[in-house]
Amino acid sequence: MFRTVAIMFPFACLAIVNLILYWADVGVNTSLVVSNDRLPTGMFYLNPDSPNAYYDRDLRGPEPRAFALPKGKETFRVLVVGASSVAGYPYESGLAFPRQMELVLGKQLKGKRVEVLNAGVVGIATTPLVDLVRQADDASPDVIVCYAGHNEFYGVGGVATHARLARIGIQLRHFRLGQVITGWFAGEQATEEELITQLPTTIEIPLDSPLVGRAEGRYRRNLTAIANACAGKGIPLVICSVVSNLRDHSPIRSLKLSSLEDSERKIRDQAEQAANDLLLQEDYTAAYEPVLAAQTQFPDSAAIRYQLARCLEGLGRSAEAHDGYVAARDLDGCRYRAPGSFRDIAREVAAGREDEAIQFVDLAPAFANATQHAAPGHDLFLEHVHLTHKGNWLVATTIARTIIEDICEATWVAASAPTDEARDNWLAVIAEDHVVATARAIPMYEVPPFHESVCAELHVRSLNARMQQQRAEMSELENKFLDKLDDNTLVSDLVDGLGRSRLTIGNVPAALEFFERGKRRRSFMPNSYVFAASCYYALRQHEEAASNVKKSFQTPITETDNLVKVRNELVRRMERQVGQGEGVTR
C-alpha cells in the first residue's frame, strides 16, 4: 500500500494542480466539440481553441458554426478536416470549399438538412489531424472528409519544422498544466503569413533526402490511423489527394547540390537566369533549345525542368508540358507542395481497406480537366496550394459527387447543380473578397522562401494583372471604400468593415446589405447582428432591431469590449425612445 501511494502521489499532485488551474480559468478547453451558456440547450460548435493542443500560438480554425446534438433524423452532417486549404485561406471560412459543399449536397439530398462542419486548422500536418478525427464522433458526423498533405514537411507536426509534435505531447497539452508549461517557452505570436517563414528548420529538401521518406512514412501512418479511427466509430471516410499549382508556381532556385563543382553550379545558374529572361519576354522559341540543353546537362534541376515545361506549353506541346510541370514540382526542394508520391499513398490507404466505408477522391484529374492551361495554374490557385474561388468550387463539387454516389448510394443529378450566380448569392460573395484574396497572395512571392522561385517575377506580374482586372470590375466608390480599410479589417472583418464604411456617409440601406451578408457568412460572430440592429433602428424597423440585438447574445463567439459598448448604447437609445427595454435585453 505504501509503495502504491508513493507511486501515485506525484500523479495526484499533478491532477490537483490541473484542477486548480481549471478552476482559476488558466488555459483553455482544447476539446473539439464544446458549448457555452450563450447557446440554447443542445447547441454546440467546433472549438477554435482546440489547436492549442498542437501549438503554443494561435492557429486559425476550426470554424465555430453552431449545430445541434443530438442530431435530428433529417440532418445529414459532414465533417471536413485538413489545414489552410480547408480553412479557406486566404478567403474566410464562409467561402471555403466545405461551405460550398454544403450548398451542393443540399441541392442533391432533397428532404435533408445538410450541414458541413469545417475543422480546417491553418498550418498543421496530419499528426494533429489524427487527434481531431478521434474526437470527431462527438460531432455525430455521417461522413468525414480528409484533405491534407501539404504541411507534412514544414507544418505543425511536420518532419522539418520547429513545431515538432508527438502524440504524447498532444495529450499533455489537452491539460491546463501542460499548456502553462509549454506557454513558458512560447515566443511572440505569428500571423498566418509569418508561419510560412518561421516554422521550417530547413527549406532545401532534395527528392533523395531522408526527410522525404520520413514524411511519406508519417503521412501513411497518419492516414491509416485516421481510417482506423473512422472504422472504429463506424463513420464513412473520404480521403482526397491534395492538388497544387503546377503551372504558375515555379520551384525555388536550384539547390546547392554537393555533387556539383562550383564551376558547374555557376554554369547551371547562368542557364537558369538566361532562360528566365526569355520566358519573361514570352519568347518560347528562342528559349527552347538552350533550356533543353541545360535540362540534359542538369536533369535534377527543378528550375530548369519547370522552364522547359513553360517552353513546351508556349510551343503548343501541352501533354509534354504537363509532365514537365509535375516533375518540376517533385524535384522542387522547397516542399510546401506535397510530392506526387502522397497521391499514391492516399490511394493505397483507401484501397487497402475495401471492407470499410472508405472512398478515395483523386482531385488531380478533375483539376487537369478544368484548367485552361497545360496544367493547373492561377486559374485555380492563388499561389502554391491555396484555391481560387473557382478552385474551391471544383473541390466542393468533386467531393460532393463521391459522397452522393458512393456513400449515400444515390444518383447524382447534374440538373440540380446551382449556377455560379446562385452559388455566389447563397455564399454572400462580394467582389472585394477576390481582390483581398489576390492581394494577400502577391506578397508570398516577395518574401522567403518563395521570393527565390525561379519565375517569381512572372507570378507577381500574373497576380497583379488579375487584381487590376478585379479592381476594374468594381466601381470607383467601391475601390475607394476598400482602400480605406486597415490590414486587420481586410483579413478578419471585411464584410462588416465595408458596411461600417457605408454608415460613415449615412448610407444605411447599403450598410445593412453588408451586415446581412455578414450574418449569413459568419453566423457564429455577434458583429453583424449588432450593426444590422443599428441599421434597422435607424430605418425605424424596431422589431427587426430588437431581434438582431437578441441574436447577438446567442452566438458561440463572444463580443469584443468595443462591440459591447456599441450594443449597450444602441439598447439605451431603443429603451428611451421606443420603450421596449424588456424586448431588446437579454
C-alpha positions as a printed NumPy array, in Angstrom:
array([[  0.   ,   0.   ,   0.   ],
       [  2.84 ,   2.373,   0.852],
       [  4.545,   1.702,  -2.478],
       [  1.293,   2.227,  -4.36 ],
       [  0.654,   5.505,  -2.56 ],
       [  4.243,   6.622,  -3.161],
       [  3.916,   5.92 ,  -6.888],
       [  0.527,   7.6  ,  -7.191],
       [  1.357,  10.648,  -5.052],
       [  3.117,  12.747,  -7.757],
       [  0.336,  11.982, -10.243],
       [ -2.254,  13.042,  -7.678],
       [ -0.352,  16.303,  -7.138],
       [ -0.35 ,  16.966, -10.883],
       [ -4.074,  16.261, -11.067],
       [ -4.749,  18.665,  -8.201],
       [ -2.637,  21.397,  -9.822],
       [ -4.506,  20.862, -13.11 ],
       [ -7.849,  21.182, -11.304],
       [ -6.706,  24.381,  -9.61 ],
       [ -5.701,  25.838, -12.984],
       [ -9.081,  24.817, -14.403],
       [-10.989,  26.468, -11.554],
       [ -8.815,  29.576, -11.907],
       [ -9.641,  29.665, -15.642],
       [ -5.997,  29.348, -16.629],
       [ -5.517,  27.847, -20.083],
       [ -8.31 ,  26.789, -22.44 ],
       [-10.533,  23.836, -23.17 ],
       [ -8.989,  22.051, -26.17 ],
       [-11.84 ,  19.626, -26.868],
       [-13.037,  19.718, -30.462],
       [-16.771,  19.917, -29.661],
       [-17.866,  22.392, -26.994],
       [-20.805,  24.539, -25.93 ],
       [-21.275,  27.628, -23.784],
       [-24.014,  29.449, -21.898],
       [-24.671,  31.783, -24.839],
       [-26.162,  28.997, -26.929],
       [-29.573,  27.382, -26.456],
       [-29.643,  23.98 , -24.792],
       [-28.485,  21.251, -27.169],
       [-26.416,  23.547, -29.405],
       [-22.657,  23.01 , -29.816],
       [-19.812,  24.224, -32.04 ],
       [-16.297,  23.291, -33.131],
       [-13.836,  24.847, -30.725],
       [-11.445,  27.486, -32.192],
       [ -9.217,  26.88 , -29.153],
       [ -8.764,  23.168, -29.945],
       [ -5.497,  23.832, -31.897],
       [ -3.908,  24.948, -28.601],
       [ -3.276,  21.238, -28.065],
       [ -0.929,  21.286, -31.054],
       [  0.872,  24.615, -30.962],
       [  1.537,  27.359, -28.458],
       [  0.439,  30.146, -30.797],
       [ -2.93 ,  30.996, -32.286],
       [ -3.848,  28.998, -35.373],
       [ -6.921,  29.905, -37.385],
       [ -9.703,  27.307, -37.236],
       [-11.891,  25.337, -36.803],
       [-14.979,  27.301, -37.853],
       [-17.314,  27.659, -34.831],
       [-20.635,  27.344, -36.675],
       [-23.339,  26.087, -34.265],
       [-25.033,  22.691, -34.662],
       [-27.454,  20.575, -32.651],
       [-26.782,  17.476, -30.556],
       [-28.33 ,  15.012, -30.593],
       [-28.58 ,  15.289, -34.347],
       [-32.036,  15.286, -35.9  ],
       [-33.071,  12.38 , -38.115],
       [-33.417,  14.717, -41.083],
       [-29.876,  16.065, -40.703],
       [-27.001,  14.859, -42.897],
       [-23.74 ,  16.098, -41.364],
       [-20.26 ,  16.112, -42.902],
       [-17.056,  16.982, -41.025],
       [-14.069,  18.156, -43.094],
       [-10.565,  18.011, -41.599],
       [ -7.378,  19.478, -43.014],
       [ -5.224,  22.577, -42.948],
       [ -5.324,  26.052, -44.527],
       [ -6.91 ,  24.965, -47.822],
       [ -9.828,  23.535, -45.824],
       [ -9.981,  26.62 , -43.607],
       [-10.294,  28.696, -46.788],
       [ -7.121,  30.801, -46.614],
       [ -6.757,  33.468, -47.922],
       [-10.557,  33.651, -48.104],
       [-12.571,  33.39 , -44.915],
       [-14.035,  30.038, -43.925],
       [-17.518,  31.05 , -45.059],
       [-16.301,  30.893, -48.661],
       [-14.119,  27.773, -48.376],
       [-14.92 ,  24.538, -50.191],
       [-16.588,  22.867, -47.153],
       [-19.166,  25.665, -47.077],
       [-19.638,  25.394, -50.84 ],
       [-20.022,  21.639, -50.492],
       [-22.927,  22.22 , -48.107],
       [-24.781,  24.003, -50.897],
       [-24.028,  21.275, -53.445],
       [-25.102,  18.442, -51.142],
       [-28.223,  20.307, -50.095],
       [-29.338,  20.521, -53.715],
       [-28.794,  16.763, -54.186],
       [-30.219,  15.425, -50.909],
       [-33.81 ,  16.589, -51.065],
       [-35.631,  16.473, -47.756],
       [-32.378,  16.528, -45.77 ],
       [-30.901,  19.309, -43.701],
       [-27.27 ,  19.275, -44.826],
       [-24.555,  20.6  , -42.51 ],
       [-20.853,  20.665, -43.395],
       [-18.622,  21.439, -40.42 ],
       [-15.24 ,  22.965, -41.232],
       [-12.496,  21.635, -38.921],
       [ -9.642,  23.05 , -41.007],
       [ -6.722,  24.445, -38.985],
       [ -4.063,  26.616, -40.602],
       [ -0.528,  25.26 , -40.626],
       [ -0.956,  21.728, -39.252],
       [  0.342,  18.431, -40.613],
       [ -1.565,  15.143, -40.347],
       [ -0.339,  14.198, -36.837],
       [ -2.763,  16.704, -35.207],
       [ -5.49 ,  15.555, -37.591],
       [ -5.401,  12.083, -36.054],
       [ -6.304,  13.666, -32.716],
       [ -9.08 ,  15.741, -34.302],
       [-10.61 ,  12.731, -36.046],
       [-10.535,  10.704, -32.832],
       [-12.739,  13.408, -31.284],
       [-14.927,  13.747, -34.376],
       [-17.568,  11.307, -33.158],
       [-18.554,  13.952, -30.603],
       [-19.966,  15.986, -33.532],
       [-22.03 ,  12.997, -34.763],
       [-20.947,  13.232, -38.433],
       [-22.385,  10.985, -41.135],
       [-19.198,  11.35 , -43.205],
       [-15.67 ,  12.618, -42.547],
       [-13.655,  14.157, -45.383],
       [ -9.859,  14.419, -45.102],
       [ -7.981,  16.818, -47.395],
       [ -4.41 ,  17.072, -46.117],
       [ -0.767,  16.552, -47.078],
       [  0.875,  19.853, -47.992],
       [  2.168,  20.505, -44.466],
       [  3.965,  17.209, -43.824],
       [  7.372,  18.884, -44.102],
       [  7.073,  22.373, -42.582],
       [  3.73 ,  22.429, -40.773],
       [  2.986,  21.885, -37.096],
       [  3.926,  18.246, -36.562],
       [  5.953,  18.051, -39.798],
       [  9.383,  16.456, -40.292],
       [ 11.319,  19.7  , -40.927],
       [  9.719,  22.143, -38.539],
       [ 10.432,  23.997, -35.315],
       [  6.955,  22.905, -34.195],
       [  7.615,  19.209, -33.845],
       [  4.819,  17.265, -32.302],
       [  4.385,  13.835, -30.794],
       [  1.074,  12.287, -29.846],
       [  2.05 ,  12.243, -26.18 ],
       [  2.706,  15.988, -26.447],
       [ -0.804,  16.491, -27.797],
       [ -2.274,  14.586, -24.868],
       [ -0.278,  16.655, -22.388],
       [ -1.464,  19.935, -23.937],
       [ -5.074,  18.858, -23.551],
       [ -4.425,  19.52 , -19.834],
       [ -4.191,  23.043, -18.41 ],
       [ -0.874,  22.302, -16.701],
       [  0.638,  21.185, -19.986],
       [ -0.494,  24.438, -21.623],
       [  1.063,  26.503, -18.85 ],
       [  4.398,  24.705, -19.066],
       [  4.655,  24.945, -22.855],
       [  3.449,  28.557, -22.706],
       [  6.564,  29.498, -20.747],
       [  8.654,  28.734, -23.817],
       [  6.357,  30.386, -26.363],
       [  7.61 ,  33.339, -28.367],
       [  5.685,  36.2  , -29.922],
       [  2.536,  35.408, -31.858],
       [  2.972,  34.933, -35.582],
       [  0.474,  35.773, -38.301],
       [ -0.645,  33.203, -40.862],
       [  1.724,  34.696, -43.409],
       [  4.664,  34.622, -40.968],
       [  4.189,  30.941, -40.129],
       [  5.428,  30.019, -43.59 ],
       [  8.841,  31.533, -42.813],
       [  9.067,  30.786, -39.076],
       [  8.179,  27.095, -38.923],
       [ 10.755,  25.415, -41.224],
       [ 14.073,  24.23 , -39.814],
       [ 15.383,  23.941, -43.357],
       [ 13.851,  24.877, -46.681],
       [ 16.028,  22.841, -49.011],
       [ 14.905,  19.204, -49.06 ],
       [ 16.044,  17.366, -52.222],
       [ 13.987,  14.467, -53.511],
       [ 16.602,  11.965, -52.29 ],
       [ 16.672,  13.457, -48.766],
       [ 15.837,  11.078, -45.874],
       [ 13.255,  13.672, -44.823],
       [ 11.165,  12.829, -47.886],
       [ 10.991,   9.161, -46.91 ],
       [ 10.248,  10.125, -43.313],
       [  7.402,  12.413, -44.403],
       [  5.969,   9.709, -46.666],
       [  6.07 ,   7.181, -43.83 ],
       [  4.411,   9.553, -41.377],
       [  1.753,  10.519, -43.904],
       [  0.922,   6.852, -44.499],
       [  0.77 ,   6.06 , -40.772],
       [ -1.431,   9.045, -40.002],
       [ -3.884,   8.38 , -42.837],
       [ -4.075,   4.773, -41.662],
       [ -4.718,   5.943, -38.096],
       [ -7.467,   8.265, -39.364],
       [ -9.009,   5.374, -41.311],
       [ -8.824,   3.141, -38.217],
       [-10.454,   5.808, -36.053],
       [-13.324,   6.232, -38.513],
       [-13.771,   2.477, -38.89 ],
       [-13.871,   2.057, -35.118],
       [-16.686,   4.613, -34.899],
       [-18.484,   3.325, -37.96 ],
       [-18.134,   6.643, -39.785],
       [-17.587,   6.619, -43.576],
       [-14.362,   8.359, -44.62 ],
       [-13.394,  10.176, -47.81 ],
       [ -9.64 ,  10.638, -48.346],
       [ -8.691,  13.155, -51.029],
       [ -5.475,  13.597, -52.941],
       [ -4.185,  17.139, -52.456],
       [ -3.659,  19.32 , -55.507],
       [ -1.241,  22.182, -56.119],
       [ -0.34 ,  24.938, -58.538],
       [  1.865,  23.337, -61.181],
       [  1.972,  25.988, -63.89 ],
       [  2.128,  29.323, -62.071],
       [  4.283,  28.399, -59.092],
       [  7.9  ,  27.747, -60.007],
       [ 10.484,  25.886, -57.893],
       [ 12.979,  27.782, -55.78 ],
       [ 16.321,  28.442, -57.432],
       [ 18.461,  25.355, -57.678],
       [ 19.796,  23.743, -54.541],
       [ 23.449,  23.798, -53.632],
       [ 23.907,  20.131, -54.599],
       [ 27.173,  18.716, -53.28 ],
       [ 27.506,  16.606, -56.446],
       [ 28.212,  19.734, -58.495],
       [ 31.517,  21.553, -58.702],
       [ 31.463,  25.315, -58.236],
       [ 32.113,  25.812, -61.942],
       [ 29.203,  23.514, -62.881],
       [ 26.898,  25.261, -60.434],
       [ 27.799,  28.62 , -61.944],
       [ 27.   ,  27.344, -65.451],
       [ 23.673,  25.952, -64.244],
       [ 22.703,  29.194, -62.51 ],
       [ 23.579,  31.21 , -65.598],
       [ 21.447,  28.883, -67.739],
       [ 18.506,  29.315, -65.386],
       [ 18.793,  33.102, -65.46 ],
       [ 19.146,  33.264, -69.236],
       [ 16.074,  31.08 , -69.693],
       [ 14.124,  33.157, -67.215],
       [ 14.889,  36.363, -69.121],
       [ 13.495,  34.816, -72.307],
       [ 10.41 ,  33.475, -70.521],
       [  9.633,  36.914, -69.146],
       [  9.588,  38.073, -72.777],
       [  7.445,  35.03 , -73.691],
       [  9.986,  34.147, -76.387],
       [  9.498,  30.378, -76.172],
       [ 11.107,  29.569, -79.498],
       [ 14.376,  31.25 , -78.559],
       [ 14.318,  29.746, -75.056],
       [ 13.586,  26.145, -76.03 ],
       [ 16.941,  24.937, -77.401],
       [ 19.175,  26.369, -74.637],
       [ 16.753,  25.209, -71.922],
       [ 16.599,  21.709, -73.419],
       [ 20.405,  21.577, -73.472],
       [ 20.549,  22.748, -69.859],
       [ 17.991,  20.141, -68.818],
       [ 20.1  ,  17.422, -70.445],
       [ 23.167,  18.638, -68.566],
       [ 21.377,  19.175, -65.242],
       [ 18.461,  16.67 , -65.129],
       [ 17.906,  17.155, -61.386],
       [ 17.359,  20.905, -61.633],
       [ 13.733,  21.587, -60.766],
       [ 14.026,  25.154, -62.04 ],
       [ 15.274,  24.112, -65.49 ],
       [ 12.662,  21.354, -65.702],
       [  9.99 ,  23.957, -64.956],
       [ 11.387,  26.378, -67.539],
       [ 11.359,  23.639, -70.159],
       [  7.704,  22.922, -69.347],
       [  6.878,  26.61 , -69.899],
       [  8.611,  26.466, -73.258],
       [  6.777,  23.312, -74.27 ],
       [  3.435,  24.837, -73.355],
       [  4.274,  28.003, -75.256],
       [  5.062,  25.857, -78.287],
       [  1.72 ,  24.056, -78.044],
       [  3.06 ,  20.753, -76.66 ],
       [  0.653,  20.599, -73.732],
       [  0.939,  16.927, -72.752],
       [  4.739,  17.113, -72.505],
       [  4.439,  20.406, -70.648],
       [  2.087,  18.879, -68.073],
       [  4.504,  16.047, -67.335],
       [  7.314,  18.577, -67.035],
       [  5.388,  20.667, -64.527],
       [  4.7  ,  17.571, -62.417],
       [  8.378,  16.569, -62.49 ],
       [  9.422,  20.112, -61.535],
       [  7.118,  20.068, -58.511],
       [  8.511,  16.757, -57.293],
       [ 12.114,  17.936, -57.777],
       [ 11.429,  21.265, -56.071],
       [ 13.499,  21.383, -52.893],
       [ 11.012,  23.767, -51.272],
       [  8.372,  21.276, -50.149],
       [  5.336,  23.395, -49.463],
       [  3.623,  21.361, -52.193],
       [  3.068,  17.677, -51.471],
       [  5.043,  15.419, -53.843],
       [  3.241,  13.094, -56.255],
       [  4.003,  10.113, -54.008],
       [  1.438,  11.398, -51.481],
       [ -1.305,  10.881, -54.041],
       [ -0.281,   7.238, -54.368],
       [ -0.127,   6.815, -50.59 ],
       [ -3.648,   8.189, -50.129],
       [ -4.948,   5.866, -52.828],
       [ -3.197,   2.85 , -51.28 ],
       [ -4.523,   3.559, -47.777],
       [ -8.07 ,   3.734, -49.144],
       [ -7.662,   0.691, -51.41 ],
       [ -6.215,  -1.368, -48.585],
       [ -9.485,  -1.148, -46.648],
       [-12.041,  -2.334, -49.182],
       [-14.142,  -3.856, -46.41 ],
       [-14.626,  -0.471, -44.78 ],
       [-16.73 ,   2.53 , -45.829],
       [-13.765,   4.479, -47.185],
       [-13.517,   6.263, -50.502],
       [-10.585,   7.849, -52.344],
       [-11.168,  11.027, -54.345],
       [ -8.406,  11.792, -56.82 ],
       [ -8.684,  15.524, -57.435],
       [ -5.721,  15.71 , -59.833],
       [ -7.671,  14.596, -62.948],
       [-10.511,  16.98 , -62.134],
       [ -8.076,  19.898, -61.961],
       [ -6.221,  18.798, -65.09 ],
       [ -9.51 ,  18.706, -66.995],
       [-10.773,  22.009, -65.607],
       [ -7.714,  24.16 , -66.271],
       [ -7.416,  26.278, -69.388],
       [ -3.657,  25.657, -69.498],
       [ -1.356,  22.665, -69.844],
       [ -1.51 ,  22.273, -66.054],
       [ -3.444,  23.951, -63.225],
       [ -2.22 ,  27.478, -62.544],
       [ -3.565,  30.814, -61.389],
       [ -6.973,  29.978, -62.798],
       [ -7.463,  27.518, -59.919],
       [ -4.803,  28.554, -57.367],
       [ -3.767,  31.85 , -55.83 ],
       [ -0.196,  30.795, -55.117],
       [  1.317,  27.395, -54.341],
       [ -1.636,  25.451, -52.898],
       [ -4.422,  27.804, -51.851],
       [ -7.504,  27.739, -54.033],
       [ -9.225,  30.44 , -56.015],
       [-12.995,  30.734, -55.777],
       [-13.244,  28.535, -58.874],
       [-10.794,  26.046, -57.367],
       [-12.82 ,  25.801, -54.159],
       [-15.951,  25.125, -56.196],
       [-14.219,  22.377, -58.157],
       [-13.102,  20.621, -54.962],
       [-16.564,  21.013, -53.425],
       [-18.427,  19.535, -56.383],
       [-15.952,  16.684, -56.943],
       [-16.056,  15.508, -53.318],
       [-19.813,  16.013, -53.081],
       [-20.392,  13.747, -56.054],
       [-18.409,  10.95 , -54.411],
       [-20.436,  11.36 , -51.207],
       [-23.722,  11.204, -53.127],
       [-22.837,   8.258, -55.347],
       [-20.557,   6.134, -53.16 ],
       [-21.527,   6.974, -49.573],
       [-25.233,   7.726, -49.932],
       [-25.573,   5.359, -52.923],
       [-27.854,   7.858, -54.631],
       [-27.966,   9.221, -58.172],
       [-26.079,  12.418, -58.939],
       [-28.498,  14.842, -60.616],
       [-26.485,  17.245, -62.752],
       [-29.511,  19.468, -63.302],
       [-29.679,  20.159, -59.554],
       [-26.256,  21.828, -59.502],
       [-26.594,  25.551, -58.728],
       [-25.442,  28.157, -61.205],
       [-22.435,  30.314, -60.384],
       [-24.749,  33.229, -59.692],
       [-26.939,  31.177, -57.348],
       [-23.842,  29.875, -55.581],
       [-22.429,  33.343, -55.004],
       [-25.761,  34.682, -53.793],
       [-26.046,  31.811, -51.302],
       [-22.48 ,  32.333, -50.093],
       [-22.952,  36.135, -49.965],
       [-19.826,  36.678, -52.062],
       [-18.732,  40.226, -52.85 ],
       [-16.216,  41.439, -55.433],
       [-13.943,  42.694, -52.669],
       [-13.41 ,  39.114, -51.447],
       [-11.467,  38.256, -54.594],
       [ -9.415,  41.458, -54.554],
       [ -8.345,  40.892, -50.961],
       [ -7.51 ,  37.215, -51.57 ],
       [ -5.347,  38.105, -54.579],
       [ -3.689,  40.955, -52.687],
       [ -2.75 ,  38.565, -49.893],
       [ -1.229,  36.109, -52.368],
       [  1.112,  38.599, -54.073],
       [  3.451,  39.196, -51.078],
       [  4.078,  35.449, -50.851],
       [  6.422,  35.821, -53.819],
       [  8.2  ,  38.82 , -52.309],
       [  9.383,  37.214, -49.05 ],
       [ 11.262,  33.99 , -48.183],
       [ 11.105,  31.316, -49.346],
       [  9.058,  31.984, -52.484],
       [ 10.99 ,  35.111, -53.462],
       [ 13.636,  32.594, -54.582],
       [ 11.213,  30.969, -57.031],
       [ 12.902,  30.998, -60.41 ],
       [  9.961,  32.794, -62.05 ],
       [  8.748,  34.781, -59.038],
       [  8.608,  37.976, -61.094],
       [  6.387,  36.231, -63.647],
       [  3.988,  35.062, -60.935],
       [  3.737,  38.521, -59.373],
       [  3.042,  40.006, -62.786],
       [  0.235,  37.484, -63.357],
       [ -1.377,  38.125, -59.971],
       [ -1.116,  41.899, -60.35 ],
       [ -2.849,  41.66 , -63.725],
       [ -5.62 ,  39.637, -62.116],
       [ -6.069,  42.128, -59.297],
       [ -6.198,  45.046, -61.737],
       [ -8.924,  43.234, -63.652],
       [-10.839,  42.562, -60.43 ],
       [-10.494,  46.208, -59.451],
       [-11.69 ,  47.333, -62.875],
       [-14.911,  45.367, -62.383],
       [-15.644,  47.374, -59.227],
       [-16.931,  50.943, -59.134],
       [-14.711,  53.857, -58.185],
       [-16.591,  54.234, -54.891],
       [-16.192,  50.531, -54.06 ],
       [-12.456,  50.784, -54.667],
       [-12.271,  53.885, -52.513],
       [-14.006,  52.251, -49.556],
       [-11.85 ,  49.137, -49.88 ],
       [ -8.643,  51.168, -49.854],
       [ -9.651,  52.869, -46.609],
       [ -9.799,  49.633, -44.624],
       [ -6.785,  48.704, -42.484],
       [ -4.987,  45.369, -42.872],
       [ -6.629,  43.747, -39.858],
       [-10.112,  44.602, -41.116],
       [ -9.282,  43.354, -44.602],
       [ -8.209,  39.995, -43.211],
       [-10.657,  39.331, -40.399],
       [-13.619,  41.696, -40.752],
       [-14.01 ,  42.57 , -44.431],
       [-17.79 ,  42.492, -44.895],
       [-18.593,  44.307, -41.653],
       [-15.788,  46.789, -42.307],
       [-17.3  ,  47.685, -45.666],
       [-20.699,  48.005, -44.012],
       [-19.353,  50.364, -41.356],
       [-17.705,  52.445, -44.092],
       [-21.157,  52.985, -45.625],
       [-22.509,  54.069, -42.259],
       [-19.877,  56.807, -42.08 ],
       [-21.513,  58.512, -45.088],
       [-25.032,  57.844, -43.852],
       [-25.936,  55.225, -46.457],
       [-27.84 ,  52.965, -44.077],
       [-29.536,  50.687, -46.681],
       [-26.19 ,  49.923, -48.348],
       [-24.583,  49.283, -44.954],
       [-27.418,  46.941, -43.994],
       [-26.817,  44.844, -47.129],
       [-23.255,  44.18 , -45.994],
       [-24.288,  43.298, -42.445],
       [-26.95 ,  40.9  , -43.742],
       [-24.219,  39.217, -45.794],
       [-22.057,  39.065, -42.695],
       [-24.827,  37.284, -40.766],
       [-25.05 ,  34.625, -43.451],
       [-21.303,  34.145, -43.74 ],
       [-20.391,  34.326, -40.054],
       [-23.481,  33.472, -38.076],
       [-21.183,  32.49 , -35.204],
       [-19.993,  36.094, -34.728],
       [-22.062,  38.797, -32.945],
       [-20.698,  41.707, -35.02 ],
       [-23.077,  41.667, -37.975],
       [-26.123,  41.258, -35.722],
       [-25.23 ,  44.329, -33.67 ],
       [-24.553,  46.532, -36.694],
       [-27.62 ,  45.206, -38.517],
       [-29.656,  46.132, -35.437],
       [-28.255,  49.673, -35.623],
       [-29.335,  49.91 , -39.255],
       [-32.815,  48.578, -38.599],
       [-33.186,  51.019, -35.726],
       [-32.134,  53.913, -37.96 ],
       [-34.702,  52.752, -40.532],
       [-37.356,  52.654, -37.756],
       [-37.811,  48.904, -38.048],
       [-37.747,  48.392, -34.306],
       [-38.851,  44.76 , -34.191],
       [-36.053,  43.729, -36.546],
       [-33.609,  45.781, -34.493],
       [-34.699,  44.056, -31.278],
       [-34.48 ,  40.625, -32.925],
       [-30.917,  41.234, -34.086],
       [-29.85 ,  42.511, -30.679],
       [-31.155,  39.301, -29.106],
       [-29.346,  37.149, -31.658],
       [-26.084,  38.949, -30.915],
       [-26.218,  37.448, -27.414],
       [-26.657,  33.929, -28.818],
       [-23.567,  33.452, -30.979],
       [-20.821,  30.977, -29.998],
       [-18.159,  33.693, -30.139],
       [-18.305,  36.467, -27.558],
       [-18.214,  40.196, -28.173],
       [-15.185,  42.453, -28.008],
       [-15.263,  45.273, -25.472],
       [-15.834,  47.838, -28.229],
       [-18.767,  45.882, -29.631],
       [-20.339,  45.641, -26.174],
       [-20.17 ,  49.429, -25.913],
       [-21.817,  49.838, -29.325],
       [-24.608,  47.446, -28.41 ],
       [-25.183,  48.912, -24.955],
       [-25.519,  52.393, -26.418],
       [-27.977,  51.101, -29.02 ],
       [-30.075,  49.346, -26.363],
       [-30.184,  52.505, -24.231],
       [-31.4  ,  54.528, -27.201],
       [-34.05 ,  51.935, -28.007],
       [-35.233,  51.798, -24.407],
       [-35.502,  55.576, -24.15 ],
       [-37.243,  56.164, -27.466],
       [-39.321,  53.058, -28.051],
       [-39.866,  51.836, -24.522],
       [-39.096,  48.241, -25.41 ],
       [-36.322,  47.62 , -22.965],
       [-37.645,  44.213, -21.976],
       [-37.843,  43.212, -25.59 ],
       [-34.278,  44.087, -26.513],
       [-32.293,  42.993, -23.494],
       [-31.022,  39.53 , -22.862]])
